[in-house]
Amino acid sequence: MNRRLWLQNLTQTFSAPLLARASTIGLATSGALALSACAGPQISDYASETPVLDLRTYFTGTVDAWGIFTDRSGRVVKRFTVVMDCQWQGDEGVLDEAFTYSDGSLQRRIWRLKALPNGRYEGRADDVVGMASGQTKGNAFQWQYTLALPVDGSVWHVQFDDWMYLMNDRVMLNKAVMSKLGVTLGEVTLSFTRREATTGGKS
């Protein structure tokens, strides 16, 4: 298998959360997930942190993002930007993500989210295996999902463990770890900025 080609394919299938995001539902190795949960941070660690993140408030309107993908050695493999059109109707939201990569290639992913009790969320997208799940506490959001990734004529299931941290009402930082069978493949780092709403008559 051509590892460079595989990495290029990988970097063109991940999202910004969102939307874009890591341990997951349907993880192939449940033991690896259990070990990861013990060793890593827990969402409850951020319960007292401020500003408090509400996804329905932050992901409303247009959000811009800038990101990089790094391989296991820490080398930047690809850069990208994302423009997100975000809308909510009650507890159901649509995050329409348009990616532009540094090589000029384009990608689109549409997340359909649902807010659940106690700060929990679930979501689906066309290339996500099963249901994505996540939870907010304090200023943080952990989002976990599995992507179906075409590689050399077959499909690999790659796990994402996404962490987002609200910095202020406009800026949020995002770091996602990608893995397969418990082995880390690389990381995605993103900075989100909400566009300021414009009002009629404002000078």
Secondary structure, DSSP 8 states (H G I E B T S, - for coil): --HHHHHHHHHTT--STT------TT-S-HHHHHHHHHHS--GGGGTT-SS---HHHHSSEEEEEEEEEEETTS-EEEEEEEEEEEEEETTEEEEEEEEEETTS-EEEEEEEEEE-GGGEEEEE-TTB-S-EEEEEETTEEEEEEEEEEEETTEEEEEEEEEEEEE-SSSEEEEEEEEEETTEEEEEEEEEEEE-----TT--
